[in-house]
Amino acid sequence: MYNSKHRIRPANKHNQHTDFIAKVVQQLRDDESKLGIIKGNLEEYRQQRFLKRGFLTAIERFDWVFEASDDIEDICQQILADDYIGQRLRRYPLLFKGIL
C-alpha cells in the first residue's frame, strides 16, 4: 500500500560537506586570525530578523564554544566533535563563510 522508500543521500554531497569542514579547520589551525571571520559571521547573522530556529541555535552553540576556550585547537576539536554541539556547528556551513 505505502511506498516506504527511505531517502538516500548522495555520498558525494556528504563527502563535499566533510571536505569543506576539514579545509575550514585546517585554515583555522594555519591562521588563528580567521576566527575573527567566524565571529563576524555570527554577528552578521545575529542581526538578521528572520532566521530558522536551528540556525539561531548553532549561533548560540558557537558562542558557547568561544566562551569555553580561546585556544584554537580546542575550538577546532569542538567543530569536529561527534557530539551535539559539533554536529550543530557543522550543519550550517554559512557560519564559515569567508574562511576559504
Rosetta blueprint (number, residue, H / E / L):
1 M L
2 Y L
3 N L
4 S L
5 K L
6 H L
7 R L
8 I L
9 R L
10 P L
11 A H
12 N H
13 K H
14 H H
15 N H
16 Q H
17 H H
18 T H
19 D H
20 F H
21 I H
22 A H
23 K H
24 V H
25 V H
26 Q H
27 Q H
28 L H
29 R H
30 D H
31 D L
32 E H
33 S H
34 K H
35 L H
36 G H
37 I H
38 I H
39 K H
40 G H
41 N H
42 L H
43 E H
44 E H
45 Y H
46 R H
47 Q L
48 Q L
49 R L
50 F L
51 L L
52 K L
53 R H
54 G H
55 F H
56 L H
57 T H
58 A H
59 I H
60 E H
61 R H
62 F H
63 D H
64 W H
65 V H
66 F H
67 E H
68 A H
69 S L
70 D L
71 D L
72 I H
73 E H
74 D H
75 I H
76 C H
77 Q H
78 Q H
79 I H
80 L H
81 A L
82 D L
83 D L
84 Y H
85 I H
86 G H
87 Q H
88 R H
89 L H
90 R H
91 R L
92 Y L
93 P H
94 L H
95 L H
96 F H
97 K L
98 G L
99 I L
100 L L
